[in-house]
Amino acid sequence: MAQLMRSGTLSRRELLRAAAAAVPASAASRPDLPNVIMIYADDLGYGDVGAYGSPIRTPNIDRMAREGMMLRQFCSASPVCSPSRAALLTGRYPVRVGVPRVLGPLDTTGLGDSEVTMAQMLRSNGYKTACIGKWHLGTAPAHLPTARGFEEYFGIPYSNDMFPSVLMRNTGIVETPVDQATITHRYTEEAVAFIRQCKHSPFFLYLPHTMPHIPLAASPRFAGKSPLGPYGDAIEELDWSVGQILRELDALNIDDNTLVMFSSDNGPWYQGSPGRLRGRKGETFEGGVRVPFIARMPGRIPAGKVVRSFASTLDILPTVSHLTGAKLPTNPIDGVNIWPMLTGAVPEVEHPPFLYFDDWNLQCVRTGKWKAHLNRYNGAAYSPAPPAGRLNYRLTQPELYDLDMDPTESFDVARDHPGVITGIRGKLEPILATFPNEVQRAWTETQARPVNGTWPGSWPTPLQ
């Protein structure tokens, strides 16, 4: 190694790796177990970062994409906040874990007691764990992060538009109302401090940002600086935060041993961009559920690779389990290990049918490139309900989209591929039987609900 150093042929990264390899395991300054960081934006759309085509300036997130892998067909397990987070932390559909809908400050329920979170899984394997940011999986003491595997918590326990507006440290309130203009900065400071604290121990940092959920806010350094208004300001500060995390990893020489992932809980709400995708937050069209996903781990994940194969938030827990050697929870996991795809060993990983739920209601099913729409609400999730009420209706004619050719879900090809619809229905029946009674009851009620089959075509309009 000394000869290579004199020759100047080693890069800094290679030098650090060679030096670590030269140190006996018993004298190593830290274990070989990889660190895991999950950065999770709130309501950030598929088209809201530069690497995915946004005009918003996101140099640090774009750097992650250049130095890691970017997935083009990555879906959240729900088009809204609480269920998507439940799925991420358990690897199971939110309807299985007791979080089918968005939770509020007064809700007494939360993530099911029998569920094991990623933090609990990793903590049992010797990891330090922290949740810094939005929780939104229950506010009762038994449902807070400190009861679900996180040794430390700092953040807003639900969405920033909910009241009372509180900031918590562990189980106590430290600020009310919250100064939201400083929240991204404070989350970042806490995250960097946690990384420094754990530089000699394997750690799991879950960093679910509050932004860009409304009300939008940014610190004075970023407010009014983006040419794309308050939304752009919030995203640019979020990008700054990502840069601070990457710089700290590099400064501590733990960059190569840390998996950093960046994604969003669902599509954009009133502002932001779903890219060219159809739909927004609260809808099971791709714009409501397909989100950016970037994974970076120098030396393990190839740089600059773009993958167009399917994956979802359900896959994160089993993938982290594989990477860290942590034992999987005993509850059946709905996701699969995508580490072979992230390392470039295989172009894609086989998945079972992927189900799109809204509340207890199953609406769509994806197998391979095909996405079948079977049921749909008669109004957008955040719009006033039609006179008959907001109800889930079966489509009189299921819709089928080839997501490889038609990611915008613009061209229904069900009539050209009746066998695909039949095959999807055949696969669906035994899968539905494994879900809670609420799911099966909602499915039965939807199929029995009268619909108007004459207007307009297959749209689920109630009979007059």
C-alpha positions as CSV (number, residue, x, y, z in Angstrom):
1,M,0.0,0.0,0.0
2,A,2.9,2.4,0.8
3,Q,4.3,1.9,-2.7
4,L,0.9,2.8,-4.2
5,M,0.7,5.9,-2.0
6,R,4.1,7.0,-3.3
7,S,3.1,6.4,-6.9
8,G,0.0,8.6,-6.5
9,T,-2.3,6.1,-8.3
10,L,-4.8,5.7,-5.4
11,S,-7.8,8.0,-5.2
12,R,-8.7,9.3,-1.7
13,R,-11.6,6.8,-1.6
14,E,-9.4,3.9,-2.6
15,L,-6.8,5.0,-0.1
16,L,-9.3,5.0,2.7
17,R,-10.6,1.6,1.7
18,A,-7.1,0.1,1.5
19,A,-6.2,1.5,4.8
20,A,-9.3,0.0,6.4
21,A,-8.5,-3.3,4.9
22,A,-5.0,-3.2,6.3
23,V,-6.2,-2.8,9.9
24,P,-6.9,-6.1,11.8
25,A,-10.6,-6.6,12.6
26,S,-9.9,-6.5,16.3
27,A,-8.3,-3.1,16.0
28,A,-10.9,-1.6,13.7
29,S,-12.4,1.7,14.9
30,R,-15.9,0.6,14.0
31,P,-17.8,-2.6,13.1
32,D,-18.2,-3.7,9.5
33,L,-21.9,-3.5,9.7
34,P,-23.2,-0.9,7.2
35,N,-25.0,2.2,8.3
36,V,-28.5,2.9,6.8
37,I,-30.0,6.4,6.2
38,M,-33.5,6.8,4.8
39,I,-34.3,10.4,3.8
40,Y,-38.1,10.6,3.2
41,A,-39.7,13.8,1.7
42,D,-43.4,14.6,2.3
43,D,-45.6,15.1,-0.7
44,L,-42.6,15.5,-3.1
45,G,-43.6,14.5,-6.6
46,Y,-42.0,12.3,-9.2
47,G,-41.0,15.4,-11.2
48,D,-39.8,17.5,-8.3
49,V,-36.0,16.9,-8.4
50,G,-33.6,17.7,-11.2
51,A,-32.5,14.1,-11.9
52,Y,-36.2,13.3,-12.7
53,G,-36.6,16.4,-14.9
54,S,-37.5,19.2,-12.6
55,P,-36.4,22.8,-13.1
56,I,-36.0,23.1,-9.4
57,R,-32.3,23.3,-8.4
58,T,-31.4,20.1,-6.5
59,P,-27.6,19.6,-7.0
60,N,-27.1,17.4,-4.0
61,I,-29.9,15.0,-4.8
62,D,-28.7,14.9,-8.4
63,R,-25.2,14.1,-7.1
64,M,-26.8,11.1,-5.3
65,A,-28.2,10.0,-8.6
66,R,-24.8,10.4,-10.4
67,E,-23.0,8.5,-7.6
68,G,-25.7,5.9,-7.1
69,M,-28.7,4.3,-8.7
70,M,-32.0,6.0,-9.7
71,L,-35.2,3.9,-10.1
72,R,-37.8,5.1,-12.6
73,Q,-40.6,2.8,-11.5
74,F,-40.6,3.0,-7.8
75,C,-44.0,3.2,-6.0
76,S,-45.1,4.0,-2.6
77,A,-47.6,1.5,-1.0
78,S,-50.2,4.3,-0.6
79,P,-51.1,7.7,-2.1
80,V,-51.3,9.3,1.3
81,C,-49.0,9.9,4.3
82,S,-49.6,7.6,7.3
83,P,-50.2,4.4,5.3
84,S,-47.1,4.9,3.1
85,R,-44.9,5.3,6.2
86,A,-46.4,2.2,7.9
87,A,-45.5,0.2,4.8
88,L,-42.0,1.6,4.6
89,L,-41.2,0.8,8.2
90,T,-42.7,-2.7,8.2
91,G,-42.4,-4.1,4.6
92,R,-46.1,-4.9,4.8
93,Y,-49.2,-3.3,3.2
94,P,-50.7,-0.6,5.4
95,V,-54.1,-2.4,5.6
96,R,-52.3,-5.3,7.2
97,V,-50.7,-3.2,9.9
98,G,-53.7,-1.2,11.1
99,V,-53.0,2.1,9.2
100,P,-55.3,2.2,6.2
101,R,-55.8,6.0,6.3
102,V,-54.3,9.2,7.4
103,L,-54.1,9.6,11.2
104,G,-54.9,12.8,13.1
105,P,-53.7,14.2,16.4
106,L,-56.8,12.9,18.3
107,D,-56.6,9.4,17.0
108,T,-55.9,6.8,19.6
109,T,-54.8,4.1,17.2
110,G,-51.5,3.8,15.4
111,L,-49.2,1.2,13.9
112,G,-50.2,-2.2,15.2
113,D,-48.5,-3.5,18.4
114,S,-47.7,-6.8,16.8
115,E,-45.8,-5.2,14.0
116,V,-42.0,-5.0,14.0
117,T,-40.5,-1.8,12.5
118,M,-37.2,-1.5,10.6
119,A,-35.8,0.3,13.7
120,Q,-36.8,-2.6,16.0
121,M,-35.3,-5.1,13.5
122,L,-32.0,-3.2,13.3
123,R,-31.8,-2.3,17.0
124,S,-31.9,-6.0,17.9
125,N,-28.8,-6.3,15.6
126,G,-26.9,-3.8,17.6
127,Y,-27.7,-0.6,15.7
128,K,-28.2,2.9,17.1
129,T,-31.5,4.3,15.9
130,A,-33.0,7.7,15.5
131,C,-36.1,9.2,13.9
132,I,-35.8,12.8,13.1
133,G,-38.8,14.5,11.4
134,K,-42.4,13.7,10.7
135,W,-43.7,10.5,12.4
136,H,-47.5,10.3,11.6
137,L,-48.0,6.7,12.9
138,G,-49.8,7.5,16.1
139,T,-49.5,10.0,19.0
140,A,-50.3,7.9,22.0
141,P,-47.2,7.0,24.0
142,A,-47.4,3.3,22.8
143,H,-47.3,4.5,19.2
144,L,-44.6,7.1,19.3
145,P,-41.1,6.4,17.7
146,T,-39.5,5.8,21.1
147,A,-41.9,2.8,21.6
148,R,-41.2,1.5,18.1
149,G,-37.5,0.9,18.1
150,F,-36.1,4.4,17.9
151,E,-33.8,5.4,20.8
152,E,-34.1,9.1,19.8
153,Y,-36.9,11.1,18.3
154,F,-37.1,14.8,17.3
155,G,-39.8,16.1,15.1
156,I,-43.5,16.9,14.4
157,P,-45.6,13.8,15.2
158,Y,-48.0,14.3,12.3
159,S,-48.5,16.6,9.3
160,N,-47.5,20.2,9.7
161,D,-51.0,21.4,8.8
162,M,-52.6,19.6,11.8
163,F,-53.3,21.2,15.2
164,P,-52.0,21.5,17.8
165,S,-48.7,22.4,16.2
166,V,-46.1,20.7,18.3
167,L,-42.4,19.8,18.1
168,M,-41.3,16.8,20.2
169,R,-38.1,15.5,21.6
170,N,-38.6,11.9,22.5
171,T,-42.0,11.9,24.4
172,G,-42.1,15.6,25.4
173,I,-43.2,18.7,23.7
174,V,-40.4,21.3,23.3
175,E,-42.2,23.9,21.1
176,T,-45.7,25.0,20.3
177,P,-46.6,26.3,17.8
178,V,-43.7,25.1,15.6
179,D,-41.5,27.6,13.8
180,Q,-41.8,25.9,10.5
181,A,-39.4,28.2,8.7
182,T,-36.6,26.6,10.6
183,I,-37.7,23.0,10.7
184,T,-35.7,21.7,7.8
185,H,-32.6,23.3,9.2
186,R,-33.2,21.9,12.7
187,Y,-33.9,18.4,11.4
188,T,-30.6,18.6,9.6
189,E,-28.6,19.7,12.6
190,E,-30.1,16.9,14.7
191,A,-29.3,14.4,11.9
192,V,-25.7,15.5,11.6
193,A,-25.2,15.4,15.3
194,F,-26.6,11.8,15.5
195,I,-24.3,10.7,12.7
196,R,-21.3,12.1,14.6
197,Q,-22.4,10.5,17.8
198,C,-22.6,7.1,16.1
199,K,-19.5,7.2,13.9
200,H,-18.0,4.2,15.8
201,S,-21.3,2.2,15.8
202,P,-23.6,1.0,13.1
203,F,-26.6,3.2,12.9
204,F,-30.0,3.6,11.3
205,L,-31.2,7.2,10.7
206,Y,-34.8,7.7,9.5
207,L,-35.1,11.3,8.3
208,P,-38.7,11.9,7.3
209,H,-38.8,15.6,6.4
210,T,-41.8,17.8,6.9
211,M,-41.4,19.6,3.6
212,P,-42.7,20.1,1.0
213,H,-46.1,19.4,2.7
214,I,-48.2,22.5,3.0
215,P,-48.0,25.0,4.7
216,L,-44.7,25.6,2.8
217,A,-41.8,27.2,4.7
218,A,-38.1,27.8,4.3
219,S,-35.4,29.4,6.4
220,P,-34.3,33.0,5.5
221,R,-31.3,31.6,3.6
222,F,-33.7,29.9,1.1
223,A,-37.0,31.8,1.3
224,G,-37.6,33.8,-1.8
225,K,-34.5,32.5,-3.5
226,S,-35.9,29.9,-5.9
227,P,-37.4,31.2,-9.2
228,L,-40.2,28.7,-8.6
229,G,-41.8,30.2,-5.5
230,P,-42.3,28.9,-2.0
231,Y,-42.4,25.3,-3.2
232,G,-39.1,25.7,-5.0
233,D,-37.7,27.3,-1.9
234,A,-38.7,24.3,0.3
235,I,-37.3,21.8,-2.1
236,E,-34.0,23.7,-2.5
237,E,-33.6,23.7,1.3
238,L,-34.4,20.0,1.4
239,D,-31.7,19.5,-1.2
240,W,-29.2,21.5,1.0
241,S,-30.1,19.1,3.8
242,V,-29.2,16.1,1.7
243,G,-25.8,17.8,0.9
244,Q,-25.1,18.2,4.6
245,I,-25.7,14.6,5.3
246,L,-23.4,13.5,2.5
247,R,-20.7,15.9,3.6
248,E,-20.7,14.6,7.1
249,L,-20.4,11.0,6.0
250,D,-17.4,11.9,3.9
251,A,-15.8,13.9,6.7
252,L,-16.2,11.0,9.1
253,N,-14.8,8.5,6.4
254,I,-17.9,6.4,6.7
255,D,-19.2,7.2,3.2
256,D,-18.4,3.9,1.7
257,N,-20.0,2.0,4.5
258,T,-23.4,3.9,4.5
259,L,-26.4,3.1,2.4
260,V,-28.2,6.4,1.8
261,M,-31.7,6.3,0.2
262,F,-33.9,9.2,-0.9
263,S,-37.6,9.0,-1.7
264,S,-41.0,10.5,-0.9
265,D,-44.1,9.2,0.8
266,N,-46.5,9.8,-2.1
267,G,-47.1,12.1,-5.1
268,P,-47.5,15.9,-4.9
269,W,-50.6,17.5,-3.4
270,Y,-51.7,21.0,-4.5
271,Q,-48.3,22.1,-5.7
272,G,-45.4,20.2,-7.1
273,S,-45.1,18.0,-10.2
274,P,-45.9,14.4,-10.9
275,G,-43.8,14.7,-14.0
276,R,-45.8,13.3,-17.0
277,L,-47.7,10.9,-14.8
278,R,-51.5,11.0,-14.4
279,G,-52.9,11.8,-11.0
280,R,-51.7,13.4,-7.7
281,K,-51.7,12.6,-4.0
282,G,-54.8,10.7,-2.9
283,E,-55.2,8.9,-6.2
284,T,-54.0,5.5,-7.3
285,F,-53.0,6.7,-10.7
286,E,-49.2,6.6,-11.0
287,G,-48.9,10.3,-10.2
288,G,-50.2,9.6,-6.7
289,V,-47.9,6.7,-5.9
290,R,-44.8,6.7,-8.2
291,V,-42.0,8.7,-6.5
292,P,-38.3,9.3,-6.9
293,F,-36.0,6.7,-5.4
294,I,-32.2,7.0,-5.3
295,A,-29.9,4.7,-3.5
296,R,-26.2,5.5,-3.0
297,M,-23.5,3.4,-1.4
298,P,-20.1,3.9,-3.1
299,G,-18.3,0.7,-4.0
300,R,-21.5,-1.4,-3.5
301,I,-24.1,0.3,-5.7
302,P,-22.9,1.3,-9.3
303,A,-22.7,5.0,-10.0
304,G,-24.9,6.7,-12.6
305,K,-27.1,3.7,-13.3
306,V,-30.8,4.2,-14.1
307,V,-33.1,1.3,-13.6
308,R,-36.6,1.1,-15.1
309,S,-37.7,-2.1,-13.3
310,F,-40.4,-2.0,-10.7
311,A,-39.8,-1.7,-6.9
312,S,-41.7,-0.3,-4.0
313,T,-41.4,1.0,-0.4
314,L,-42.4,-2.5,0.7
315,D,-39.0,-3.7,-0.5
316,I,-36.9,-1.5,1.7
317,L,-37.1,-3.5,4.9
318,P,-36.3,-6.9,3.4
319,T,-33.4,-5.3,1.4
320,V,-32.0,-3.6,4.6
321,S,-32.4,-7.0,6.4
322,H,-30.3,-8.7,3.7
323,L,-27.6,-5.9,3.7
324,T,-27.2,-5.8,7.4
325,G,-27.8,-9.4,8.4
326,A,-30.6,-8.4,10.7
327,K,-33.2,-11.1,11.1
328,L,-36.5,-10.5,9.3
329,P,-39.6,-10.0,11.5
330,T,-41.8,-13.1,11.8
331,N,-44.8,-11.4,10.3
332,P,-45.1,-12.2,6.5
333,I,-43.4,-9.6,4.5
334,D,-45.0,-8.2,1.3
335,G,-41.9,-6.7,-0.1
336,V,-38.9,-8.5,-1.6
337,N,-35.1,-8.1,-1.4
338,I,-34.0,-5.8,-4.2
339,W,-30.3,-5.6,-3.2
340,P,-29.3,-7.8,-6.3
341,M,-30.9,-5.1,-8.5
342,L,-29.3,-2.2,-6.6
343,T,-25.9,-3.7,-7.0
344,G,-26.4,-4.2,-10.7
345,A,-26.1,-8.0,-10.4
346,V,-29.5,-8.5,-12.1
347,P,-31.6,-6.1,-14.2
348,E,-34.8,-6.7,-12.2
349,V,-36.2,-8.7,-9.2
350,E,-39.4,-10.7,-9.5
351,H,-42.3,-9.3,-7.5
352,P,-45.7,-10.7,-6.7
353,P,-48.7,-8.7,-7.9
354,F,-48.5,-5.2,-6.4
355,L,-51.8,-3.9,-5.0
356,Y,-52.9,-0.2,-4.9
357,F,-55.0,0.5,-1.9
358,D,-56.9,3.6,-0.9
359,D,-58.1,3.2,2.7
360,W,-59.4,-0.4,2.9
361,N,-60.3,-0.3,-0.8
362,L,-58.3,-2.2,-3.4
363,Q,-58.4,-0.2,-6.6
364,C,-55.6,-1.4,-8.9
365,V,-53.3,-4.4,-9.4
366,R,-49.9,-4.4,-11.2
367,T,-48.2,-7.5,-12.6
368,G,-45.0,-6.8,-14.6
369,K,-45.7,-4.0,-17.0
370,W,-49.5,-4.3,-16.8
371,K,-51.6,-2.2,-14.4
372,A,-55.3,-3.0,-14.1
373,H,-57.7,-0.5,-12.7
374,L,-60.7,-2.4,-11.2
375,N,-62.3,0.1,-8.8
376,R,-62.2,3.8,-8.3
377,Y,-63.6,6.5,-6.0
378,N,-66.3,8.9,-7.5
379,G,-64.3,11.9,-6.4
380,A,-60.8,13.0,-5.6
381,A,-59.7,12.3,-2.0
382,Y,-59.4,16.0,-1.0
383,S,-62.4,17.3,-2.9
384,P,-66.0,17.6,-1.7
385,A,-67.9,14.3,-2.0
386,P,-70.5,13.9,-4.7
387,P,-74.1,14.0,-3.6
388,A,-74.1,10.2,-3.0
389,G,-71.1,10.5,-0.8
390,R,-67.5,9.5,-1.6
391,L,-67.7,5.9,-2.3
392,N,-65.6,3.3,-4.1
393,Y,-67.2,1.9,-7.3
394,R,-66.3,-0.9,-9.5
395,L,-65.4,0.0,-13.1
396,T,-68.0,-1.6,-15.4
397,Q,-65.1,-2.2,-17.8
398,P,-61.7,-2.7,-16.1
399,E,-59.0,-0.5,-17.5
400,L,-55.6,-1.9,-18.5
401,Y,-52.4,0.1,-19.1
402,D,-49.0,-0.9,-20.4
403,L,-46.8,1.1,-18.0
404,D,-43.7,0.5,-20.1
405,M,-45.2,2.1,-23.2
406,D,-47.8,4.3,-21.5
407,P,-46.6,5.5,-18.0
408,T,-49.1,8.3,-18.2
409,E,-52.0,5.8,-18.1
410,S,-53.5,7.5,-21.1
411,F,-54.5,4.6,-23.4
412,D,-56.7,1.8,-22.0
413,V,-55.9,-1.4,-23.9
414,A,-58.1,-3.8,-21.9
415,R,-60.2,-4.7,-25.0
416,D,-57.0,-5.8,-26.8
417,H,-55.8,-7.9,-23.9
418,P,-58.8,-9.6,-22.2
419,G,-56.6,-12.5,-21.2
420,V,-54.4,-10.2,-19.1
421,I,-57.4,-8.9,-17.1
422,T,-58.6,-12.5,-16.6
423,G,-55.1,-13.5,-15.4
424,I,-54.9,-10.7,-13.0
425,R,-58.3,-11.5,-11.5
426,G,-57.2,-15.1,-11.2
427,K,-54.1,-14.1,-9.2
428,L,-56.0,-11.6,-7.1
429,E,-58.6,-14.0,-5.5
430,P,-56.1,-16.1,-3.4
431,I,-54.2,-12.9,-2.4
432,L,-57.3,-11.1,-1.2
433,A,-58.0,-14.1,1.1
434,T,-54.8,-13.3,3.1
435,F,-55.9,-9.8,3.9
436,P,-57.9,-8.5,7.0
437,N,-61.7,-8.8,7.0
438,E,-62.0,-5.1,6.4
439,V,-60.3,-5.4,3.0
440,Q,-62.5,-8.4,2.0
441,R,-65.7,-6.7,3.2
442,A,-64.8,-3.4,1.3
443,W,-64.1,-5.5,-1.9
444,T,-67.5,-7.3,-1.6
445,E,-69.3,-4.0,-1.0
446,T,-67.7,-2.4,-4.0
447,Q,-68.5,-5.2,-6.3
448,A,-72.1,-5.2,-5.2
449,R,-72.6,-1.4,-5.5
450,P,-74.8,-0.4,-8.5
451,V,-73.1,1.7,-11.1
452,N,-74.2,3.6,-14.1
453,G,-72.7,1.7,-17.0
454,T,-73.7,4.1,-19.7
455,W,-71.9,7.3,-18.7
456,P,-69.1,8.0,-19.5
457,G,-68.1,4.6,-20.6
458,S,-66.5,2.8,-17.7
459,W,-66.4,5.7,-15.2
460,P,-67.9,4.7,-11.8
461,T,-70.8,7.0,-11.6
462,P,-73.6,6.1,-9.1
463,L,-77.0,5.3,-10.6
464,Q,-79.4,8.2,-10.5
